Amino acid sequence: MKAISIIMLVILTITSCNTEDGGKNTNVLFEVERSFSDMSVREGMNKAFLHFCDEEGVILRPDRYPIVGELAIQEYLETGNDSLITLSWKPMDAFLSASGDLGFTYGTYLLESKNSAFTPKEGTYITIWRKNSNNEWRFLLDTGQEGLGDD
């Protein structure tokens, strides 16, 4: 529950912050999100998630408790083989805090498989980002929801 509380605080902090340019200077978050997706397609979902994960990162997935921390995320990802799937996504919008070290993106994703019996899955996602001590963007929270409506 501590991780969820921290995440909610982060979301509230980001959404209540105004950037000097009114929140329009979000290109950096679009770029990092695209790099994350490109790596997922090129090198595999697991490798991309491990590379872009903050040491305090959290992944939320259906029907399970939050996966908290880089080591727990690594253990979770090692339980699944991602060689037959391709996960890609596209950011639709991004928000950046006034301090420039915290932000979030959201958009749509597509999960495809090399198995012809698999039906591709589409959905929405949100990623909360934080700059680490090396000035690199890493995700604090990643979560998605399957399905896209007509609205």
N, C-alpha and C positions, 0 to 999 in steps of 0.2 A: 504494500500500500504506500510505502514511502516513495517509491519510484513514481507511482501515479500522481501523488501529491506534488512532487517536483515538476513533473511534466505539465500538470495543470497550471502551476505557478509560472512556468516558462511561457506557456501559451498566453496567459493573461498579461504577462509582462510585455511580450512582443506586440500583442494587439493593442495595448494601451500606449505604446511608444510611438511618437511621431518622429520621422526622420527629417533631416533638414530640407530634403527635396520632396517632402510629402509622401515618401515611401516609393518613389519611382526608380531609385537607383538599385534595382534588384537584379541587374544583369549577372552579377557574380553568382547569385544563387541559381539562376537559370543555367549558367555554365557548369556549375558543380553538379547539379542534378542531371544534366545531359551527359556529363562525363561518367557519372555513376551508372546510368542506364547503358551507355555505350560499352563500358567495361563488363557489365552483366551479359550483354549480347556476345561480346567478343571473347571473354575469358571465363564466363560462367557466373551464375547468380551468387553462388557461395563465396567465390573469391572477391567479387565486387562488394558484397555486404561486409566481409571481414576488412577489406581495405578502407571503406568509408565509415566504419563504426567508431564512434567515440568510446573511450574506455568506460564511460558510464552509460553507454547506449542501452536502449530498450527496444525490443521488438514485440509488438502485439499481434497475435495470430488467433484465429477462431478456435474455440473449444480448448483453450489452455491458459494457464496463468502467464503473466508477463515474463518475458525472457530478459533478465536484467544483467547488464555488464558484459564486457567484451568476451570474457572467458565463457560465460554461459551461452552467449550467442554463437561462439565458435563451436561449442559442444553440440548445440542444437543443429547448426548447419551441417556438421559432420555426420549426422544421422540420416541425411538425405542425399541421394545422388542427383546432381543437377545436369548430368551429361545429356539427358534426353529432352530437356526443356529449355526454352528460351523465354526469359522475362525481360520485357522492355517497358518503358513508360515515358510519358511526355508531361512536363510541367505546364500547367495552365496559368498559374499566377504565383507570385512570391511576395513575401513581406520581410522587411529587414528592420531590425531595431535601430534606434537613434545612435547607439554606440557602435553599430556595424559589426558586432560579433555574435549576434543571435538572429535567427530568422526561421521562416518556414516556407515550404513550397507545397502545392497540391496539384493533382492532375489525374490522368487516367493511365491505366496499365493494361498490358496484353500479355497473357501467359499462353505460350504455344508449346507443342510437343512434336517430336519426330515420330511418335507413335500415331498412326493414322486413325486409331480408334478414339483418340483423345479429342474432346471438343475444346477449342480454344476458349479461354476465360478472359473476360474483360472486367474492369472494375475501377475504383477510385482509390487514391492514396493520399496520405499527408506525411511529410518528412519535416522534422524539426532539426535545424542545423545549429552548430556552435563552432566557433573557431577555437582550435586547440592552442597550446603553448608554442607550436611551430607555425602558427598562423595558417593552418590548414583547416578547411571545413570538414567536419565529421558529424554524422547524424547522432542526435540524442534520442530520437524516437522515429520509428518507422512502423506504419500500420496501413492496412488497406482493407477494402471492402469489395467483395465480389458483386458484380452486376451493375449495369448501367440502365437507367430508366429513359423514357422518351422525353422527359421534361428538360 
